[in-house]
């Protein structure tokens, strides 16, 4: 899976969890990737933890 896809999937899952609450269950956010600090930082600015 491309690094860009991993980042977008994790960000999308973060937004879904934040906006939909418990209406949906995110089962798999993508492969675990290390060193993705910029996306984590961007999402933390919106108060969403990925």
PDB file of N, CA, C and O in Angstrom:
ATOM      1  N   UNK A   1       0.848  -1.161   0.000  1.00  0.00           N
ATOM      2  CA  UNK A   1       0.000   0.000   0.000  1.00  0.00           C
ATOM      3  C   UNK A   1       0.901   1.233   0.000  1.00  0.00           C
ATOM      4  O   UNK A   1       1.863   1.307   0.764  1.00  0.00           O
ATOM      5  N   UNK A   2       0.588   2.181  -0.844  1.00  0.00           N
ATOM      6  CA  UNK A   2       1.406   3.388  -0.940  1.00  0.00           C
ATOM      7  C   UNK A   2       1.318   4.209   0.341  1.00  0.00           C
ATOM      8  O   UNK A   2       0.293   4.211   1.023  1.00  0.00           O
ATOM      9  N   UNK A   3       2.383   4.890   0.652  1.00  0.00           N
ATOM     10  CA  UNK A   3       2.434   5.706   1.864  1.00  0.00           C
ATOM     11  C   UNK A   3       1.320   6.747   1.873  1.00  0.00           C
ATOM     12  O   UNK A   3       0.717   6.993   2.918  1.00  0.00           O
ATOM     13  N   UNK A   4       1.040   7.360   0.727  1.00  0.00           N
ATOM     14  CA  UNK A   4      -0.033   8.355   0.641  1.00  0.00           C
ATOM     15  C   UNK A   4      -1.374   7.736   1.006  1.00  0.00           C
ATOM     16  O   UNK A   4      -2.173   8.354   1.711  1.00  0.00           O
ATOM     17  N   UNK A   5      -1.624   6.527   0.535  1.00  0.00           N
ATOM     18  CA  UNK A   5      -2.877   5.841   0.842  1.00  0.00           C
ATOM     19  C   UNK A   5      -2.988   5.551   2.326  1.00  0.00           C
ATOM     20  O   UNK A   5      -4.058   5.710   2.912  1.00  0.00           O
ATOM     21  N   UNK A   6      -1.900   5.129   2.936  1.00  0.00           N
ATOM     22  CA  UNK A   6      -1.905   4.848   4.372  1.00  0.00           C
ATOM     23  C   UNK A   6      -2.276   6.103   5.150  1.00  0.00           C
ATOM     24  O   UNK A   6      -3.094   6.062   6.069  1.00  0.00           O
ATOM     25  N   UNK A   7      -1.662   7.216   4.767  1.00  0.00           N
ATOM     26  CA  UNK A   7      -1.932   8.479   5.452  1.00  0.00           C
ATOM     27  C   UNK A   7      -3.386   8.880   5.284  1.00  0.00           C
ATOM     28  O   UNK A   7      -4.038   9.246   6.261  1.00  0.00           O
ATOM     29  N   UNK A   8      -3.912   8.817   4.054  1.00  0.00           N
ATOM     30  CA  UNK A   8      -5.291   9.238   3.805  1.00  0.00           C
ATOM     31  C   UNK A   8      -6.303   8.341   4.512  1.00  0.00           C
ATOM     32  O   UNK A   8      -7.312   8.826   5.024  1.00  0.00           O
ATOM     33  N   UNK A   9      -6.039   7.040   4.542  1.00  0.00           N
ATOM     34  CA  UNK A   9      -6.947   6.115   5.215  1.00  0.00           C
ATOM     35  C   UNK A   9      -6.981   6.400   6.713  1.00  0.00           C
ATOM     36  O   UNK A   9      -8.052   6.412   7.319  1.00  0.00           O
ATOM     37  N   UNK A  10      -5.817   6.630   7.310  1.00  0.00           N
ATOM     38  CA  UNK A  10      -5.760   6.920   8.746  1.00  0.00           C
ATOM     39  C   UNK A  10      -6.445   8.242   9.056  1.00  0.00           C
ATOM     40  O   UNK A  10      -7.142   8.357  10.064  1.00  0.00           O
ATOM     41  N   UNK A  11      -6.252   9.244   8.197  1.00  0.00           N
ATOM     42  CA  UNK A  11      -6.894  10.541   8.416  1.00  0.00           C
ATOM     43  C   UNK A  11      -8.413  10.415   8.260  1.00  0.00           C
ATOM     44  O   UNK A  11      -9.171  10.985   9.045  1.00  0.00           O
ATOM     45  N   UNK A  12      -8.848   9.670   7.249  1.00  0.00           N
ATOM     46  CA  UNK A  12     -10.279   9.454   7.048  1.00  0.00           C
ATOM     47  C   UNK A  12     -10.915   8.732   8.219  1.00  0.00           C
ATOM     48  O   UNK A  12     -12.015   9.076   8.651  1.00  0.00           O
ATOM     49  N   UNK A  13     -10.218   7.728   8.731  1.00  0.00           N
ATOM     50  CA  UNK A  13     -10.729   6.993   9.887  1.00  0.00           C
ATOM     51  C   UNK A  13     -10.821   7.904  11.108  1.00  0.00           C
ATOM     52  O   UNK A  13     -11.768   7.812  11.889  1.00  0.00           O
ATOM     53  N   UNK A  14      -9.839   8.777  11.266  1.00  0.00           N
ATOM     54  CA  UNK A  14      -9.854   9.717  12.385  1.00  0.00           C
ATOM     55  C   UNK A  14     -11.044  10.656  12.311  1.00  0.00           C
ATOM     56  O   UNK A  14     -11.720  10.894  13.312  1.00  0.00           O
ATOM     57  N   UNK A  15     -11.303  11.197  11.105  1.00  0.00           N
ATOM     58  CA  UNK A  15     -12.460  12.088  10.929  1.00  0.00           C
ATOM     59  C   UNK A  15     -13.772  11.336  11.148  1.00  0.00           C
ATOM     60  O   UNK A  15     -14.691  11.868  11.770  1.00  0.00           O
ATOM     61  N   UNK A  16     -13.868  10.101  10.641  1.00  0.00           N
ATOM     62  CA  UNK A  16     -15.098   9.326  10.825  1.00  0.00           C
ATOM     63  C   UNK A  16     -15.378   9.089  12.302  1.00  0.00           C
ATOM     64  O   UNK A  16     -16.508   9.252  12.762  1.00  0.00           O
ATOM     65  N   UNK A  17     -14.352   8.706  13.038  1.00  0.00           N
ATOM     66  CA  UNK A  17     -14.523   8.470  14.479  1.00  0.00           C
ATOM     67  C   UNK A  17     -14.966   9.737  15.199  1.00  0.00           C
ATOM     68  O   UNK A  17     -15.835   9.691  16.069  1.00  0.00           O
ATOM     69  N   UNK A  18     -14.363  10.876  14.832  1.00  0.00           N
ATOM     70  CA  UNK A  18     -14.659  12.145  15.494  1.00  0.00           C
ATOM     71  C   UNK A  18     -16.076  12.628  15.150  1.00  0.00           C
ATOM     72  O   UNK A  18     -16.820  13.043  16.038  1.00  0.00           O
ATOM     73  N   UNK A  19     -16.447  12.576  13.875  1.00  0.00           N
ATOM     74  CA  UNK A  19     -17.711  13.153  13.433  1.00  0.00           C
ATOM     75  C   UNK A  19     -18.911  12.228  13.614  1.00  0.00           C
ATOM     76  O   UNK A  19     -20.018  12.702  13.868  1.00  0.00           O
ATOM     77  N   UNK A  20     -18.708  10.919  13.488  1.00  0.00           N
ATOM     78  CA  UNK A  20     -19.829   9.984  13.550  1.00  0.00           C
ATOM     79  C   UNK A  20     -19.980   9.338  14.920  1.00  0.00           C
ATOM     80  O   UNK A  20     -20.958   8.635  15.177  1.00  0.00           O
ATOM     81  N   UNK A  21     -19.018   9.575  15.790  1.00  0.00           N
ATOM     82  CA  UNK A  21     -19.107   8.985  17.122  1.00  0.00           C
ATOM     83  C   UNK A  21     -19.138   7.478  17.048  1.00  0.00           C
ATOM     84  O   UNK A  21     -18.285   6.864  16.408  1.00  0.00           O
ATOM     85  N   UNK A  22     -20.116   6.878  17.699  1.00  0.00           N
ATOM     86  CA  UNK A  22     -20.200   5.413  17.729  1.00  0.00           C
ATOM     87  C   UNK A  22     -21.175   4.858  16.699  1.00  0.00           C
ATOM     88  O   UNK A  22     -21.583   3.701  16.805  1.00  0.00           O
ATOM     89  N   UNK A  23     -21.558   5.656  15.703  1.00  0.00           N
ATOM     90  CA  UNK A  23     -22.455   5.179  14.649  1.00  0.00           C
ATOM     91  C   UNK A  23     -21.764   4.181  13.721  1.00  0.00           C
ATOM     92  O   UNK A  23     -22.417   3.353  13.087  1.00  0.00           O
ATOM     93  N   UNK A  24     -20.431   4.273  13.651  1.00  0.00           N
ATOM     94  CA  UNK A  24     -19.641   3.379  12.803  1.00  0.00           C
ATOM     95  C   UNK A  24     -18.501   2.801  13.622  1.00  0.00           C
ATOM     96  O   UNK A  24     -18.032   3.412  14.583  1.00  0.00           O
ATOM     97  N   UNK A  25     -18.068   1.627  13.230  1.00  0.00           N
ATOM     98  CA  UNK A  25     -16.910   1.016  13.865  1.00  0.00           C
ATOM     99  C   UNK A  25     -15.819   0.873  12.812  1.00  0.00           C
ATOM    100  O   UNK A  25     -16.004   0.180  11.812  1.00  0.00           O
ATOM    101  N   UNK A  26     -14.697   1.521  13.032  1.00  0.00           N
ATOM    102  CA  UNK A  26     -13.571   1.420  12.113  1.00  0.00           C
ATOM    103  C   UNK A  26     -12.787   0.170  12.495  1.00  0.00           C
ATOM    104  O   UNK A  26     -12.190   0.106  13.570  1.00  0.00           O
ATOM    105  N   UNK A  27     -12.792  -0.813  11.617  1.00  0.00           N
ATOM    106  CA  UNK A  27     -12.152  -2.084  11.917  1.00  0.00           C
ATOM    107  C   UNK A  27     -10.683  -2.114  11.548  1.00  0.00           C
ATOM    108  O   UNK A  27      -9.881  -2.741  12.240  1.00  0.00           O
ATOM    109  N   UNK A  28     -10.324  -1.446  10.468  1.00  0.00           N
ATOM    110  CA  UNK A  28      -8.945  -1.473  10.020  1.00  0.00           C
ATOM    111  C   UNK A  28      -8.607  -0.138   9.387  1.00  0.00           C
ATOM    112  O   UNK A  28      -9.203   0.250   8.382  1.00  0.00           O
ATOM    113  N   UNK A  29      -7.657   0.558   9.971  1.00  0.00           N
ATOM    114  CA  UNK A  29      -7.281   1.872   9.472  1.00  0.00           C
ATOM    115  C   UNK A  29      -6.163   1.811   8.455  1.00  0.00           C
ATOM    116  O   UNK A  29      -5.740   2.867   7.984  1.00  0.00           O
ATOM    117  N   UNK A  30      -5.674   0.694   8.099  1.00  0.00           N
ATOM    118  CA  UNK A  30      -4.588   0.476   7.141  1.00  0.00           C
ATOM    119  C   UNK A  30      -3.413  -0.162   7.862  1.00  0.00           C
ATOM    120  O   UNK A  30      -3.482  -0.457   9.056  1.00  0.00           O
ATOM    121  N   UNK A  31      -2.371  -0.364   7.143  1.00  0.00           N
ATOM    122  CA  UNK A  31      -1.166  -0.946   7.727  1.00  0.00           C
ATOM    123  C   UNK A  31      -0.557   0.020   8.721  1.00  0.00           C
ATOM    124  O   UNK A  31      -0.694   1.236   8.588  1.00  0.00           O
ATOM    125  N   UNK A  32       0.104  -0.520   9.699  1.00  0.00           N
ATOM    126  CA  UNK A  32       0.795   0.322  10.681  1.00  0.00           C
ATOM    127  C   UNK A  32       2.047   0.875  10.024  1.00  0.00           C
ATOM    128  O   UNK A  32       2.911   0.113   9.592  1.00  0.00           O
ATOM    129  N   UNK A  33       2.148   2.170   9.948  1.00  0.00           N
ATOM    130  CA  UNK A  33       3.330   2.803   9.354  1.00  0.00           C
ATOM    131  C   UNK A  33       3.994   3.676  10.398  1.00  0.00           C
ATOM    132  O   UNK A  33       3.322   4.356  11.173  1.00  0.00           O
ATOM    133  N   UNK A  34       5.282   3.654  10.416  1.00  0.00           N
ATOM    134  CA  UNK A  34       6.030   4.420  11.414  1.00  0.00           C
ATOM    135  C   UNK A  34       6.652   5.636  10.760  1.00  0.00           C
ATOM    136  O   UNK A  34       6.976   5.620   9.573  1.00  0.00           O
ATOM    137  N   UNK A  35       6.812   6.674  11.532  1.00  0.00           N
ATOM    138  CA  UNK A  35       7.452   7.868  11.027  1.00  0.00           C
ATOM    139  C   UNK A  35       6.528   8.809  10.284  1.00  0.00           C
ATOM    140  O   UNK A  35       6.998   9.631   9.497  1.00  0.00           O
ATOM    141  N   UNK A  36       5.222   8.715  10.510  1.00  0.00           N
ATOM    142  CA  UNK A  36       4.273   9.587   9.823  1.00  0.00           C
ATOM    143  C   UNK A  36       3.944  10.802  10.691  1.00  0.00           C
ATOM    144  O   UNK A  36       2.774  11.104  10.923  1.00  0.00           O
ATOM    145  N   UNK A  37       4.945  11.474  11.152  1.00  0.00           N
ATOM    146  CA  UNK A  37       4.735  12.591  12.062  1.00  0.00           C
ATOM    147  C   UNK A  37       3.952  13.750  11.468  1.00  0.00           C
ATOM    148  O   UNK A  37       3.084  14.285  12.157  1.00  0.00           O
ATOM    149  N   UNK A  38       4.208  14.183  10.209  1.00  0.00           N
ATOM    150  CA  UNK A  38       3.432  15.315   9.682  1.00  0.00           C
ATOM    151  C   UNK A  38       1.917  15.081   9.675  1.00  0.00           C
ATOM    152  O   UNK A  38       1.184  15.973  10.103  1.00  0.00           O
ATOM    153  N   UNK A  39       1.405  13.927   9.210  1.00  0.00           N
ATOM    154  CA  UNK A  39      -0.043  13.722   9.264  1.00  0.00           C
ATOM    155  C   UNK A  39      -0.581  13.699  10.694  1.00  0.00           C
ATOM    156  O   UNK A  39      -1.659  14.229  10.962  1.00  0.00           O
ATOM    157  N   UNK A  40       0.156  13.095  11.597  1.00  0.00           N
ATOM    158  CA  UNK A  40      -0.279  13.057  12.990  1.00  0.00           C
ATOM    159  C   UNK A  40      -0.350  14.474  13.542  1.00  0.00           C
ATOM    160  O   UNK A  40      -1.276  14.817  14.276  1.00  0.00           O
ATOM    161  N   UNK A  41       0.623  15.284  13.189  1.00  0.00           N
ATOM    162  CA  UNK A  41       0.638  16.671  13.646  1.00  0.00           C
ATOM    163  C   UNK A  41      -0.540  17.455  13.070  1.00  0.00           C
ATOM    164  O   UNK A  41      -1.185  18.217  13.792  1.00  0.00           O
ATOM    165  N   UNK A  42      -0.826  17.280  11.787  1.00  0.00           N
ATOM    166  CA  UNK A  42      -1.951  17.978  11.157  1.00  0.00           C
ATOM    167  C   UNK A  42      -3.264  17.577  11.813  1.00  0.00           C
ATOM    168  O   UNK A  42      -4.094  18.432  12.122  1.00  0.00           O
ATOM    169  N   UNK A  43      -3.453  16.282  12.026  1.00  0.00           N
ATOM    170  CA  UNK A  43      -4.702  15.818  12.622  1.00  0.00           C
ATOM    171  C   UNK A  43      -4.816  16.290  14.068  1.00  0.00           C
ATOM    172  O   UNK A  43      -5.919  16.569  14.538  1.00  0.00           O
ATOM    173  N   UNK A  44      -3.712  16.381  14.768  1.00  0.00           N
ATOM    174  CA  UNK A  44      -3.782  16.854  16.158  1.00  0.00           C
ATOM    175  C   UNK A  44      -4.200  18.312  16.224  1.00  0.00           C
ATOM    176  O   UNK A  44      -4.769  18.750  17.224  1.00  0.00           O
ATOM    177  N   UNK A  45      -3.925  19.065  15.173  1.00  0.00           N
ATOM    178  CA  UNK A  45      -4.371  20.449  15.123  1.00  0.00           C
ATOM    179  C   UNK A  45      -5.895  20.550  15.032  1.00  0.00           C
ATOM    180  O   UNK A  45      -6.465  21.587  15.370  1.00  0.00           O
ATOM    181  N   UNK A  46      -6.551  19.494  14.584  1.00  0.00           N
ATOM    182  CA  UNK A  46      -8.020  19.461  14.532  1.00  0.00           C
ATOM    183  C   UNK A  46      -8.600  18.677  15.715  1.00  0.00           C
ATOM    184  O   UNK A  46      -9.783  18.340  15.738  1.00  0.00           O
ATOM    185  N   UNK A  47      -7.727  18.396  16.702  1.00  0.00           N
ATOM    186  CA  UNK A  47      -8.115  17.645  17.904  1.00  0.00           C
ATOM    187  C   UNK A  47      -8.577  16.229  17.597  1.00  0.00           C
ATOM    188  O   UNK A  47      -9.460  15.698  18.270  1.00  0.00           O
ATOM    189  N   UNK A  48      -7.975  15.616  16.574  1.00  0.00           N
ATOM    190  CA  UNK A  48      -8.289  14.230  16.223  1.00  0.00           C
ATOM    191  C   UNK A  48      -7.002  13.420  16.324  1.00  0.00           C
ATOM    192  O   UNK A  48      -6.010  13.729  15.664  1.00  0.00           O
ATOM    193  N   UNK A  49      -7.026  12.391  17.149  1.00  0.00           N
ATOM    194  CA  UNK A  49      -5.862  11.530  17.367  1.00  0.00           C
ATOM    195  C   UNK A  49      -5.917  10.353  16.413  1.00  0.00           C
ATOM    196  O   UNK A  49      -6.895   9.606  16.394  1.00  0.00           O
ATOM    197  N   UNK A  50      -4.864  10.186  15.621  1.00  0.00           N
ATOM    198  CA  UNK A  50      -4.824   9.015  14.735  1.00  0.00           C
ATOM    199  C   UNK A  50      -3.719   8.110  15.189  1.00  0.00           C
ATOM    200  O   UNK A  50      -3.498   7.057  14.589  1.00  0.00           O
TER     201      UNK A  50
END
